[in-house]
Amino acid sequence: MINYDVIVIGGGLTGSALSYELSQKKLKVLLIEKDSVLNNATIYSYGGISYWGGTSNLTNQLCQEGINIHRNLEEELSANTEFREIDLLFTIDIDQNPQETLEDYKHFFIQPQLLDIDESLALEPLLNKNNITGCLRFPQGHVNPQKTILAYQKALKNNGGNVVQETVISLIQKEDKIIGIKTNNKNYFTNEVIICAGAFSRQILQDLGLNLPIYFTHAQLIKTPPSDIKLRTLVMPATTKRFEMEKQATSLEIESIWQTSNNLIQNDVLEAGAIQFLDGSFCLGQISQIITNIDALVPKNTSARRIREAIAKTLPSLANIEGTWHNCQIAFSQGMPFQVGKIKKFEGLSIFSGFTSPFVFVPPLAKHFAHYLTENSDPIIESLPSL
Ligand SMILES: Cc1cc2nc3c(=O)[nH]c(=O)nc-3n(C[C@H](O)[C@H](O)[C@H](O)COP(=O)(O)OP(=O)(O)OC[C@H]3O[C@@H](n4cnc5c(N)ncnc54)[C@H](O)[C@@H]3O)c2cc1C
C-alpha cells in the first residue's frame, strides 16, 4: 500500500496546476483523473487569460501574478503551453449603446479601449461590420488549454508525482478526518484530499453532507479542425448576461433547487465567441445552460445550429466551417470567483474549485495554496473566507 502526502481529485486545469505546485514543495502527490480521453471544461476552453479582470486588491494582485506566471511558465515547466499575448475584442451589438456598454466594464482593474467599427475591423477583419457598433478591446493572454494541463502534469511526474486514471467513488472517513479515497480500483491513503473536480466537486461535497456555494453550467460549443481562415483576436460579445444568470440561479430563494436534480432553473445564454489556436483549429461558442442534473442531456442539433446562427451574425466566414459539437460542465461559485481552502468540518479535506476566469487565477492560487499547506501560512490564503 502506497501512502501519499496529498491526493488531488481531477486532472483539469485546477488539479493539474495544484498537483504540480504541491510536488514543487517536495510532497508525494497522487493526481486522480477519471477519464482516459478528457471531456472536461478545460479541454473545451478558449484558454483566455483575463488579467485585466481584477475588481479588488486581492483579485488585482492575483491577476498580475497570474499573467506573470504564464509569461514564464513554458520555461518553468520545460514544455509548450502556446502562450501568447493577443487582443480580446468584446463586440458591441447594433442594438447596444457603446458608452453604456463601456460603463459596464469600468470597474475592472485595466480599463478597456472603446473602438469604433473601422478600428475594430482593422484589428479583426473577420468581424461583420453590419452587426456591430464597435468593440471593447482588452489586453489578453492566451494558452492552449490541453497543452497547458499536459505541461503541468509532465512537470509533476518529473518531480516524482503520480497520475492515475481511476474514478473516485467516495472519500474514506475516520470520524471527522478524511484519511483517503476509494476508487473503482482500490483504496489510497493520505494526509490531505483536495477536491479539484470542476462541476463534479459539488457532488463529492454533497456526498459528505457539505453545502459549499459551488454550482455548474452545462456549456455547449463547436471545435473545428485546422483551417486556412485566420482569426487574429479572441472574440466575445460584450454582455454580462451569463454572470446575471449564474447570480439569479444561485440566489437564496431558489438555492434549495440545487439539492434536487433535473430542474432547469433559468433559460440559457448564448455568447457568440471564437478563438483560433496556433494549429489553425477553432473553438466556437458558447451556450451556457443551468440544469441542476449534471448528467442532463442537452439537444445537440438545435444547440449546434443556434451557435452557428449566432456566429454567422458576428463572424460570417466562420459560421460554416466543418466542426464537431461538444458539451461539458463548468463549475462556478457565488460570493467569490473561487472556493479555495481547508474545509473546517473535516480534518484532511480541502477544496480548490469553482473558479471564474481560472486561466488567470489558478496558477497563482495554486502556488499560494501549496505554500499554505506546507508552511501553514500564506497571506493570500489566510485572507480568504473560511469554508
Ligand atoms: C467554451 C469555453 C470557453 C472557456 N473560455 C475560458 C477562457 O477563455 N478563460 C478562462 O479562464 N476560462 C474559460 N473557460 C472555463 C474554464 O475552461 C473552466 O472553468 C476550467 O477549465 C475548469 O477547470 P477545472 O479543473 O475546475 O474543471 P475540469 O476541467 O472540468 O476538470 C475536472 C476534472 O475532474 C475529473 N473528475 C471529476 N470527478 C471525478 C472523480 N470522481 N474521479 C476522478 N476524476 C474526476 C473530470 O473528469 C475532469 O477531468 C471556458 C470554458 C468553456 C467550456
The ligand as an ORCA input file, in Angstrom:
! r2SCAN-3c Opt
* xyz 0 1
  C     -16.189     27.123    -24.436
  C     -15.467     27.503    -23.154
  C     -14.651     28.627    -23.154
  C     -13.971     28.971    -21.976
  N     -13.113     30.031    -22.017
  C     -12.383     30.344    -20.930
  C     -11.396     31.361    -21.008
  O     -11.153     31.968    -22.050
  N     -10.677     31.654    -19.876
  C     -10.909     31.006    -18.684
  O     -10.235     31.327    -17.702
  N     -11.831     30.017    -18.597
  C     -12.562     29.669    -19.675
  N     -13.470     28.645    -19.616
  C     -13.710     27.998    -18.310
  C     -12.597     27.044    -17.951
  O     -12.221     26.285    -19.054
  C     -13.018     26.088    -16.832
  O     -13.615     26.792    -15.791
  C     -11.808     25.360    -16.251
  O     -11.057     24.763    -17.258
  C     -12.257     24.342    -15.249
  O     -11.153     23.602    -14.769
  P     -11.400     22.543    -13.607
  O     -10.145     21.867    -13.329
  O     -12.116     23.215    -12.484
  O     -12.509     21.536    -14.212
  P     -12.404     20.465    -15.363
  O     -11.549     20.912    -16.476
  O     -13.809     20.085    -15.697
  O     -11.664     19.242    -14.677
  C     -12.250     18.479    -13.641
  C     -11.766     17.056    -13.810
  O     -12.171     16.272    -12.696
  C     -12.403     14.965    -13.178
  N     -13.256     14.261    -12.203
  C     -14.495     14.616    -11.820
  N     -14.971     13.741    -10.928
  C     -14.001     12.819    -10.738
  C     -13.915     11.651     -9.943
  N     -14.919     11.251     -9.144
  N     -12.775     10.912    -10.007
  C     -11.726     11.304    -10.797
  N     -11.775     12.402    -11.580
  C     -12.891     13.158    -11.549
  C     -13.108     15.193    -14.509
  O     -13.066     14.069    -15.346
  C     -12.333     16.385    -15.056
  O     -11.298     15.995    -15.912
  C     -14.146     28.227    -20.773
  C     -14.929     27.075    -20.810
  C     -15.576     26.696    -21.978
  C     -16.361     25.416    -21.995
*
